[in-house]
Amino acid sequence: MPIRRTPHDHPARAGPPVECRASAPGADRGAAGGAAGGVATAACRGRGGARPRGLRYRAIGLPAPAGRDGEAVMNWAAASLTETADAIRSGRVTARAVLEEVLERIAARDPHLACFVALDAAGARRAADAADAGRAAGQPLGPLHGVPMAHKDMVYRAGRVSGCGSRLRDGMARMETATVLDRLDAAGAIEIGQLAMVEFAMGPHGYNANYPQCRNAWNHDHIPCGSSSGSGVAVGARLVHAALGSDTGGSIRCPAAVNGVVGLLPTYGRVSRHGVMPMSFSLDVVGPLARTVRDAARMLDVIAGPDPLDATSLDLPAGGFEAALDAPAPPPRIGLARGYFDEGLHPEVAWGLDAAAEEFRRAGLAVEEVRLPADLLHEVAELHPLVMKAEGAANHLAQMRAAEARYTQEVGHRLHAGFFIPAVDYIQALKLRADYLRQMLAAMAGVDLLLAPVLAIPVPTIAETTGKRGRDYLDMVVALTRNTKVVNYLGLPALSLPAGFDARGLPLAVQLIGRPGGEAVLLRAGEAYQRRTDWHRRLPPGG
């Protein structure tokens, strides 16, 4: 059985979940330190040109250590998902050897990051040994055979507790297994644990008062973003090769962006949500966080497809996303979003966006500025939280009546706001979606994709985003989600890509926004970008 951190445990300087030690409630982890601590800012100074001082443009390659006879030794914990899966399939490395590297890395780094809430090392070792035995016996191997993963702690497995970040779920084992987990199991993936999240997926900063503070993989004083905080940190810190998250207003793309990894928001309905905790049924999407675009494509190949257990599942063709990366196809046309998405950008974010656009051009993709209907998008930005809060409140009405005191103060307040939204306003917000989507697609008529920032601001510190009340709290939420939530309201797919680092050594990111069902085009464009850049190959401080 996995050993699980409970919401009552607040280790002041905790080990990973296998060594939970309860102490005073509210105690927090230390700031950046240990093997992964801090950010080497001296290496981040500017190198001339028009970009803001200190901004890093070209990633520095990290050579593999040499083994005997000068042969490079592969760090499988830091390798991509596809590299690792293909190496296990070919026999270059065993699933057990990969797992042991991953577990060693978790033991060293999770005490500083707090991204795991449960770790099943024994079960993972049994699964890795079975994977190796299956390969030796000549059994058919899936595309993720032997690859270690962990997922947001709201993806259910029958007989196991999924805490959803809340004290209300203590000891509540689930009766069903999520369709996405069934599909990952069939593809050979090894689930090693469950990852931290904001309580009931209601918060963009990554903070959850029920658990130790989950920290950014690149600088522990900064936020991991949420609500899929543990998923972004675990993939960014190279503790797992991929993770599932959910995205209702940016909760895949934002954690991916601030932790320097790829985050894919599929089209609404592309991936089954059966067996995944609902937050807002007309907005929720399940998708992967991974190290490369190719990794995300392989994950989508596995988890996408119709599901009779999910009434919102779309009858779209499944598979073929990774193969499409190498297939001949016209290069996607990219529209550099002007209007709404580029309003109020921090200078470093604006520079990163323009630099990414230039890299797409150098990769052979046409990039042109596209003027978007800013007034419409501002209205969408107001309608999204109305829908999310109303649906969230409906989900929690019975629990709030029975056990309101067991919710954290922050989430309790956000749910209360949903109870005061008139039904007429909620229904009107739903009715407007189809028309607003048509107008948005009309603005994209000359391009296949839009290019925009994920966050309009550099990654904030934990201190800057906690303890907010009233208008200050709302302003913080808007600052973190303004460029992502509008995409959810319209049901469009999007892809977050690492796009450099700011003067403090923290990741910058851009997002590609596609048409409904346009994941293959998104992924082709992202793959072209990553063939030219190596931001996705960078490792956080400490390697």
C-alpha positions in Angstrom: 0.0 0.0 0.0 1.2 3.5 -0.7 2.2 5.6 2.4 0.1 8.8 2.3 0.6 12.2 3.7 -2.6 13.3 5.4 -3.9 16.9 5.4 -3.2 17.1 9.1 0.6 16.6 8.7 2.6 19.8 8.4 6.3 18.7 8.6 8.5 21.7 9.2 11.3 20.1 7.1 9.6 16.9 5.9 10.9 14.0 4.0 8.9 12.5 1.1 5.6 10.9 2.0 7.3 7.6 3.0 8.5 9.4 6.1 5.7 11.7 7.1 6.2 13.3 10.5 3.4 15.3 12.1 4.3 18.6 13.8 2.6 21.8 14.6 -0.3 22.7 12.2 0.7 25.5 9.8 4.4 24.8 10.0 6.0 25.3 6.6 9.0 24.0 4.6 12.1 25.9 4.5 13.1 28.1 1.6 15.3 27.0 -1.2 18.1 24.8 0.0 19.6 21.4 -0.2 20.6 19.8 -3.4 18.0 21.6 -5.4 18.1 24.9 -3.6 18.2 28.3 -4.9 18.8 29.7 -8.4 22.2 30.6 -9.8 21.4 34.2 -10.8 25.0 35.0 -11.7 24.5 32.9 -14.8 21.4 34.8 -15.9 22.9 38.2 -16.7 22.2 39.8 -20.1 24.4 39.4 -23.1 23.7 42.6 -25.0 21.0 43.4 -27.5 17.6 45.0 -27.0 16.2 42.4 -24.6 15.7 43.3 -21.0 18.8 43.1 -18.9 19.4 39.7 -17.4 17.1 37.8 -19.8 18.6 34.5 -21.0 18.0 33.7 -24.6 19.9 30.5 -25.5 19.9 27.5 -23.2 23.2 25.9 -22.3 23.6 22.3 -23.1 24.5 20.0 -20.2 26.8 17.1 -21.1 26.1 13.7 -19.8 28.7 12.4 -17.4 31.3 10.0 -18.8 31.3 6.3 -17.9 34.0 3.8 -18.4 35.9 4.0 -21.6 34.5 7.5 -22.1 31.0 6.3 -23.0 28.3 8.8 -21.9 26.1 7.6 -19.0 22.4 8.5 -19.5 20.6 10.1 -16.7 17.3 8.3 -17.1 15.6 10.3 -14.4 16.2 13.4 -16.5 15.6 11.9 -19.9 12.3 12.5 -21.8 9.4 10.2 -21.6 9.8 9.0 -25.2 13.6 8.5 -24.8 13.0 6.4 -21.7 10.1 4.4 -23.0 12.0 3.6 -26.3 15.1 2.6 -24.3 13.2 0.3 -22.1 11.5 -1.3 -25.1 14.9 -1.8 -26.8 16.5 -3.3 -23.7 19.0 -0.5 -23.4 17.8 0.0 -19.8 15.4 -1.8 -17.5 12.3 -0.4 -16.0 13.6 -1.2 -12.6 16.8 0.8 -13.2 14.9 3.8 -14.4 12.6 3.6 -11.4 15.4 3.4 -8.9 16.9 6.6 -10.3 13.5 8.3 -10.0 13.0 7.1 -6.4 16.5 8.3 -5.5 15.7 11.7 -6.9 12.4 11.9 -5.1 14.1 11.1 -1.8 16.6 13.8 -2.3 14.4 16.6 -3.7 10.8 16.1 -2.5 11.7 17.2 1.1 12.3 20.6 -0.4 9.4 20.6 -3.0 6.5 18.9 -1.3 5.0 17.8 -4.6 4.1 14.2 -3.5 1.2 13.5 -1.2 1.5 9.7 -1.6 4.3 7.5 -2.8 4.0 3.7 -3.4 7.7 2.7 -3.9 7.0 -1.0 -3.1 4.2 -1.2 -5.6 6.2 0.6 -8.2 9.1 -1.8 -7.8 6.8 -4.7 -8.3 5.3 -3.1 -11.4 8.8 -2.4 -12.8 9.9 -5.9 -12.2 6.8 -7.2 -13.9 7.4 -4.9 -16.8 11.0 -6.2 -17.2 9.8 -9.8 -16.9 7.1 -9.1 -19.6 9.7 -7.8 -22.0 12.0 -10.7 -21.4 9.1 -13.1 -22.1 8.4 -11.4 -25.4 5.0 -10.0 -24.4 3.6 -7.1 -26.4 4.8 -3.8 -25.0 2.7 -0.6 -24.8 4.1 2.8 -25.9 4.7 3.8 -22.2 6.0 0.5 -21.0 7.9 0.8 -17.7 7.8 4.6 -17.5 7.3 6.1 -14.0 4.5 8.6 -13.6 2.4 10.2 -10.9 -0.8 12.2 -11.2 -2.8 14.9 -9.6 -4.5 13.6 -6.4 -8.0 13.7 -7.9 -7.6 11.0 -10.5 -9.3 8.0 -8.9 -8.2 4.4 -8.7 -10.6 1.8 -7.2 -9.7 0.9 -3.6 -7.4 3.9 -3.1 -7.9 7.2 -1.4 -7.8 10.3 -3.6 -7.7 13.2 -1.2 -8.4 16.0 -3.7 -6.3 18.3 -1.4 -9.0 18.2 1.3 -9.6 16.9 4.8 -13.1 16.0 3.7 -11.7 13.0 1.7 -9.6 11.5 4.6 -9.8 7.7 4.3 -12.4 7.7 1.5 -11.3 5.0 -0.9 -12.8 5.3 -4.4 -15.1 2.7 -6.0 -14.0 3.4 -9.6 -10.9 3.8 -11.7 -10.5 6.8 -14.0 -10.7 6.0 -17.7 -7.4 7.8 -18.2 -5.7 5.6 -15.7 -7.1 2.4 -17.3 -5.6 3.6 -20.6 -2.2 4.5 -19.1 -2.1 1.1 -17.4 -2.9 -0.6 -20.7 0.0 1.4 -22.3 2.4 0.1 -19.7 2.9 3.2 -17.6 3.9 2.7 -13.9 2.0 5.0 -11.4 4.3 5.6 -8.5 2.3 8.1 -6.4 -0.2 11.0 -6.2 0.7 14.6 -6.4 -0.2 17.8 -4.5 -3.0 20.1 -5.6 -5.0 23.0 -4.4 -8.0 22.0 -2.3 -10.7 20.7 -4.7 -8.7 22.3 -7.6 -9.8 25.8 -6.6 -6.8 28.1 -6.7 -4.2 29.3 -9.3 -1.3 29.9 -7.0 -0.6 26.3 -5.8 -1.2 27.0 -2.1 -3.1 24.5 0.0 -3.3 25.2 3.8 -3.9 21.5 4.4 -0.4 20.5 3.3 3.1 21.8 3.4 3.8 24.5 0.8 4.5 23.0 -2.7 7.4 24.9 -4.2 8.5 26.0 -7.6 11.0 23.5 -9.1 13.4 26.4 -10.2 13.3 28.6 -7.0 11.6 27.4 -3.8 10.6 30.9 -2.8 8.3 31.2 -5.8 4.9 29.7 -6.5 4.4 26.5 -8.4 1.0 27.7 -9.7 -2.1 25.6 -9.4 -4.3 23.9 -9.1 -2.1 21.1 -10.6 0.8 22.3 -8.5 2.4 18.9 -7.8 2.1 17.8 -11.4 4.1 20.8 -12.7 6.7 20.6 -10.0 7.2 16.8 -10.2 7.8 17.0 -14.0 9.8 20.1 -13.8 12.1 18.7 -11.1 12.5 15.5 -13.1 10.9 13.4 -10.4 8.5 11.7 -12.9 8.5 11.6 -16.7 4.9 12.9 -17.0 1.9 13.6 -15.0 -1.8 14.2 -15.5 -3.4 17.4 -14.4 -6.8 19.1 -14.9 -7.4 22.5 -16.4 -10.5 24.6 -15.6 -9.0 28.0 -16.0 -5.3 27.4 -16.6 -4.4 24.6 -14.1 -2.3 22.6 -16.6 -0.7 25.4 -18.5 0.2 27.7 -15.6 2.0 25.0 -13.5 3.7 23.8 -16.7 4.8 27.4 -17.6 6.3 28.4 -14.2 8.1 25.0 -13.9 9.6 25.0 -17.3 7.7 22.0 -18.9 5.1 21.4 -21.6 1.4 21.5 -20.7 -1.3 20.4 -23.1 -4.9 21.5 -22.7 -6.9 19.2 -25.1 -10.2 20.3 -26.7 -13.0 20.1 -24.2 -14.3 16.5 -24.5 -11.3 15.1 -26.2 -10.1 13.2 -23.0 -12.5 11.4 -20.7 -13.1 12.8 -17.3 -14.8 9.6 -15.9 -13.2 8.9 -12.5 -11.7 12.4 -12.2 -13.0 14.7 -9.5 -15.3 17.3 -11.0 -14.7 21.0 -10.3 -16.7 22.7 -13.1 -18.4 20.2 -15.4 -18.6 22.5 -18.5 -15.0 23.7 -18.2 -12.9 20.9 -16.8 -10.4 19.2 -19.1 -7.8 16.5 -18.2 -4.4 16.6 -20.0 -0.7 15.8 -19.6 2.2 17.7 -18.3 5.5 16.4 -19.8 9.0 17.3 -20.6 8.7 17.7 -24.4 6.1 18.2 -27.0 6.7 14.7 -28.3 6.1 13.3 -24.8 2.8 15.1 -24.6 1.8 13.8 -28.1 2.5 10.2 -26.9 0.5 10.8 -23.8 -2.4 12.1 -25.8 -2.2 9.1 -28.1 -2.9 7.0 -25.1 -5.5 8.9 -23.1 -7.6 10.5 -25.8 -10.7 9.0 -27.4 -14.4 8.5 -26.9 -15.6 7.0 -23.6 -19.2 5.8 -23.0 -18.7 6.5 -19.3 -18.3 10.2 -19.9 -21.4 11.9 -21.4 -19.3 14.9 -22.5 -16.8 12.8 -24.4 -16.4 13.7 -28.1 -16.5 11.2 -30.9 -13.2 12.3 -32.3 -10.6 10.0 -33.9 -8.0 8.8 -31.3 -4.3 8.3 -31.7 -1.8 9.4 -34.4 -0.6 12.5 -32.7 3.0 11.5 -32.2 3.2 10.0 -35.8 1.9 13.3 -37.1 5.0 15.1 -35.8 7.1 13.3 -38.4 4.5 13.2 -41.3 4.7 15.6 -44.2 2.2 18.5 -43.7 2.0 22.2 -44.5 3.6 24.2 -41.8 1.0 25.7 -39.5 0.3 29.5 -39.8 0.6 31.3 -36.5 -1.1 34.5 -35.5 0.8 36.6 -32.9 -2.1 37.6 -30.7 -2.6 41.4 -30.5 -5.5 42.6 -28.3 -6.3 41.3 -24.8 -3.5 38.7 -24.6 -0.8 41.3 -24.9 -2.3 43.9 -22.7 -0.2 44.9 -19.6 2.6 42.5 -20.3 5.7 42.7 -18.1 8.7 43.8 -20.4 10.4 40.4 -19.9 7.3 38.5 -20.8 6.8 40.7 -23.9 10.3 40.2 -25.0 10.0 36.4 -24.5 6.8 36.4 -26.6 8.5 38.3 -29.5 11.6 36.0 -29.3 9.4 32.9 -29.5 7.7 34.4 -32.6 11.0 34.8 -34.2 12.0 31.2 -33.5 8.8 30.0 -35.1 9.7 32.1 -38.2 13.2 30.6 -38.2 11.6 27.1 -38.0 9.8 27.9 -41.3 6.4 28.8 -39.9 4.6 31.9 -41.1 3.9 34.3 -38.2 1.8 37.4 -38.6 0.1 39.7 -36.2 -3.6 39.0 -35.7 -5.9 41.6 -34.1 -8.3 39.9 -31.8 -11.7 41.2 -30.5 -10.4 42.5 -27.2 -13.8 43.7 -25.9 -15.3 40.2 -26.5 -12.4 38.5 -24.7 -12.7 40.9 -21.7 -16.4 39.9 -21.5 -15.4 36.2 -21.7 -12.9 36.8 -18.9 -15.8 38.0 -16.8 -18.1 35.1 -17.8 -15.6 32.3 -17.1 -15.5 32.8 -13.3 -19.3 33.1 -13.1 -19.6 29.7 -14.7 -16.8 28.1 -12.7 -18.1 29.4 -9.3 -21.7 28.5 -10.0 -20.8 24.9 -11.1 -18.3 24.5 -8.2 -20.9 25.6 -5.7 -23.4 23.2 -7.1 -20.9 20.3 -6.8 -20.2 21.2 -3.1 -23.7 22.3 -1.9 -24.4 19.1 0.2 -20.9 18.9 1.6 -20.9 22.6 2.5 -24.1 22.2 4.4 -22.9 19.2 6.3 -19.2 20.1 7.0 -18.4 23.6 6.0 -15.9 24.0 8.8 -13.7 21.3 7.2 -13.0 23.4 4.1 -10.0 25.7 4.1 -11.0 29.3 4.6 -10.0 30.3 1.0 -11.9 27.6 -0.8 -14.9 28.0 1.5 -15.1 31.7 0.6 -14.8 30.9 -3.1 -17.6 28.4 -2.9 -19.8 30.8 -1.0 -19.5 33.3 -3.9 -21.0 30.7 -6.2 -24.1 30.4 -4.1 -25.0 34.0 -4.8 -24.8 33.8 -8.6 -28.4 34.1 -10.1 -29.5 31.2 -12.3 -30.4 33.6 -15.1 -26.8 34.9 -15.2 -25.3 31.4 -15.2 -27.6 30.3 -18.0 -26.9 33.4 -20.0 -23.2 32.8 -19.7 -23.7 29.3 -21.1 -25.8 30.5 -24.0 -23.2 33.0 -25.1 -20.4 30.5 -25.5 -21.3 29.2 -29.0 -21.7 32.7 -30.4 -18.4 34.0 -28.8 -16.6 30.9 -30.1 -17.8 31.7 -33.6 -16.5 35.2 -33.3 -13.2 34.1 -32.0 -12.7 31.6 -34.8 -13.7 34.3 -37.3 -10.8 36.4 -36.0 -8.5 33.5 -36.5 -9.7 32.9 -40.1 -6.3 33.6 -41.7 -4.2 31.5 -39.3 -4.2 28.0 -37.8 -3.0 28.9 -34.3 -2.6 31.9 -32.0 0.6 32.6 -30.1 0.3 34.4 -26.7 1.9 34.4 -23.2 0.7 32.0 -20.6 1.2 34.5 -17.7 1.4 38.2 -18.3 3.8 38.6 -15.3 7.0 36.9 -14.1 6.6 34.1 -11.7 5.5 35.6 -8.3 6.9 34.7 -5.0 5.0 32.7 -2.4 5.0 35.8 -0.1 3.5 37.9 -2.9 0.5 35.6 -3.4 -0.5 34.4 0.1 -2.5 36.1 2.8 -4.6 38.1 0.2 -8.1 39.3 1.0 -10.9 40.9 -0.9 -9.9 42.9 -3.9 -6.2 42.0 -3.5 -7.1 38.3 -3.7 -9.2 38.8 -6.8 -6.5 40.8 -8.5 -4.0 38.1 -7.8 -6.2 35.4 -9.3 -6.8 37.6 -12.4 -3.1 38.2 -12.8 -2.4 34.5 -12.9 -5.3 33.3 -15.0 -6.3 36.2 -17.4 -4.6 34.7 -20.4 -5.7 31.1 -19.8 -9.3 31.1 -18.5 -10.7 32.6 -21.7 -9.4 29.6 -23.6 -11.3 27.2 -21.3 -14.6 29.2 -21.7 -14.3 28.8 -25.5 -13.4 25.0 -25.2 -10.3 25.4 -27.4 -7.1 23.4 -27.1 -3.8 25.0 -26.1 -0.2 24.1 -25.6 2.2 25.7 -23.1 5.8 25.7 -24.2 9.0 26.7 -22.3 10.3 29.9 -23.9 13.4 31.0 -21.9 14.2 32.4 -18.5 13.8 35.8 -16.9 16.6 37.8 -15.1 16.0 35.8 -11.9 16.4 32.4 -13.7 12.7 31.6 -13.6 11.0 30.1 -16.6 9.1 32.1 -19.3 6.5 30.4 -21.4 4.2 30.9 -24.4 1.0 29.2 -25.3 -0.3 28.1 -28.7 -4.1 28.2 -29.0 -5.8 26.1 -31.7 -9.1 25.4 -33.2 -11.5 22.8 -31.7 -10.0 19.3 -32.4 -6.7 20.9 -33.6 -4.3 19.2 -31.3 -2.3 17.7 -34.1 -1.6 21.1 -35.5 -0.7 22.5 -32.1 1.8 19.7 -31.5 3.4 20.0 -34.9 4.1 23.7 -34.3 5.4 23.0 -30.8 7.7 20.2 -32.1 9.1 22.6 -34.8 9.8 25.1 -32.0 11.5 22.6 -29.8 13.7 21.4 -32.7 15.2 24.9 -32.7 15.3 25.6 -29.0 16.5 23.7 -26.0 14.7 25.4 -23.1 12.9 22.1 -22.5 16.3 20.4 -22.0 17.3 22.7 -19.1 17.4 21.3 -15.6 16.5 23.2 -12.4 19.4 24.2 -10.1 21.1 21.1 -8.7 20.7 19.2 -12.0 
